[in-house]
Amino acid sequence: DMKKSLLIITALFSFGIVSAQQINESELEQVRQGFMGTTSDIALQNILTNDANIKNNAVNHSNIGKIDHYFKYRVGVKGITDQESSGRCWMFTSMNVLRPSVMEQFNLTNFDFSHNYCYFWDIFEKSNLFLENIIATADRAMDDRDVTFYFQSPVGDGGVWNLFYNIAEKYGVVPKSVMPETAHSNNTSQMVRIINERLRAGGYNLRESIAAGKKEKAIQNDKIVILKDIYRILALCLGEPPTEFAWRYKDKDGNIKTLKTTPLEFYKSIVEEDYNPSHYIMVMNDPTREYYKIYEIQNYRNTIEGVNWVYLNLPNEEIKASALASIKNDEAMYVSCDVGKQSDYKSGILDVNNYDYESLLGVSLQMDKKARILTRQSGSSHAMTLIGCDTDENDVPTKWEFENSWGAGSGNGGYLTFTDEWFDEYLFRIVLHRKYLSEKAIQALDSEPIMLPAWDYMF
């Protein structure tokens, strides 16, 4: 009745909830008048209705030519890799960090790992993790948030450094020639789509079997049947990974050599003893959360026994000081960022002033980093290797350099230069040795990690 409706409306307003209002004629007229239709507006309308590339029309001409590609400090790297049409940037970046030391160890002019080999085991292990997660949550409803999250994307190309570490520690690594790329490792979408279809069907059947009272051993046997299918798909599309290999190579002096070993032995021979999460840590700049705290993302790994994604949240100035120290010591770093923002891939320059959409369109697009994260306007989208830094007369950073994995035809011969201002706004994560952290940051590492869900807004 009317009295009841009035009480509900009053209650809504008392809690700060305003009922939805349709736009009326008066308001619509105000909106229309906001577009003045001046000669400048008409000129811009003529341009934009005939050219769908807003980015090209927003190029800030006054910023062109102001940024060079010279660096005072630069890690000794050689060769550009290409991940092709795949989302394996995190894997390429993790390996690119290790490549210089391998070239030095074996006296090589160039070297690359088999990303195909690690990709095979990454997808296989992710498949097993998905099935185990489905078994562990079989007593929950299908619309439970965790269950929904698992079925939404059982496996995918994406990842971060800890996933490479988990795979390398378990299966090792091999040179590129031992297990070369295939059509499906370079273009992964169709294969992954079919694998996910098989996993969803298998996961659903496992839930149904558990609900029907099937015993644990029988459920595990059913899981193995599904994993056999996943292995078959991977082997047909990527080739079967070797358990041992003979690598023939030519060194800088022209000597032809052969190394007979296993993938795990090869991995152990090229990494230092301290290459593990007890010495290396991912640091992150996330202004939505408290700094100098450790965070762990629940279930964000690829192997059941592997380590989760763990990071230390730090202010940008702390991160920059550590990154510069690492570069000065000739150590490249895994980093990830929102690479698509204010990025001119043709020149290889990333700067906050590259594009002026506000002047072109006559609207304000201002948001700080915190607001962009919380509204999903910005987030880490790509991993690369941080290799260079240029500084002013006071040794304060002015710009930095990425080694990318999009081939030598992208950017500045495969490299990207980004300004210190761009670092502040769009760089998120760096994996570096703990020895480069400040005393305050090192002390923060002793705190208990704060657990975050895998479906959190930041991930």
VENURKA-V763509 format. One record per residue. NEAR is the number of other ideal C-beta (glycine too) atoms within 12 Angstrom. Layout:
NEAR
NEAR
This chain:
7
8
9
10
12
12
13
16
16
14
14
15
13
11
11
8
12
10
14
7
7
8
12
10
10
10
13
12
12
12
12
13
11
13
17
13
13
11
10
16
18
14
15
24
20
13
19
21
13
11
15
10
13
19
23
18
24
27
24
25
16
13
23
17
12
18
32
18
23
17
29
21
28
30
31
19
37
27
28
30
39
25
36
26
21
35
31
43
40
44
44
46
43
44
44
44
43
39
36
28
25
32
25
19
19
27
17
28
16
23
33
34
42
39
44
42
43
43
50
41
42
48
47
35
34
39
40
34
36
43
41
30
34
38
32
24
26
30
14
21
13
22
12
19
18
24
27
19
25
36
29
20
21
33
41
27
36
31
40
42
47
34
43
48
41
33
43
38
28
27
32
32
47
42
35
29
23
34
34
21
32
26
19
29
37
27
21
36
20
17
33
34
21
24
39
29
21
30
38
27
23
34
38
25
24
37
30
19
25
26
17
14
11
20
12
16
10
17
29
20
16
29
34
19
21
35
30
19
24
40
25
20
30
36
23
18
29
36
22
20
34
29
18
17
27
17
32
16
28
18
20
16
12
11
13
11
17
17
26
14
23
22
33
25
20
33
32
18
23
33
27
17
10
14
27
22
30
14
20
36
40
46
47
45
38
36
24
26
24
17
26
25
29
32
35
30
31
22
29
35
35
44
31
22
15
32
31
32
41
35
43
42
34
39
26
29
21
28
41
35
28
40
43
35
26
35
35
22
19
19
34
38
45
47
48
38
39
33
33
21
33
34
33
34
26
17
25
32
34
43
36
30
25
34
30
24
24
15
19
26
21
19
15
9
23
13
18
16
32
18
16
25
27
19
15
16
21
32
29
37
24
37
43
49
46
46
39
37
37
28
24
12
8
7
16
16
35
30
37
48
44
50
45
39
39
32
21
18
15
28
29
29
21
31
40
43
40
46
31
30
25
36
37
28
32
38
43
40
42
47
45
38
29
27
19
30
29
24
16
20
31
23
15
28
29
15
20
12
24
22
18
27
22
28
20
25
21
33
30
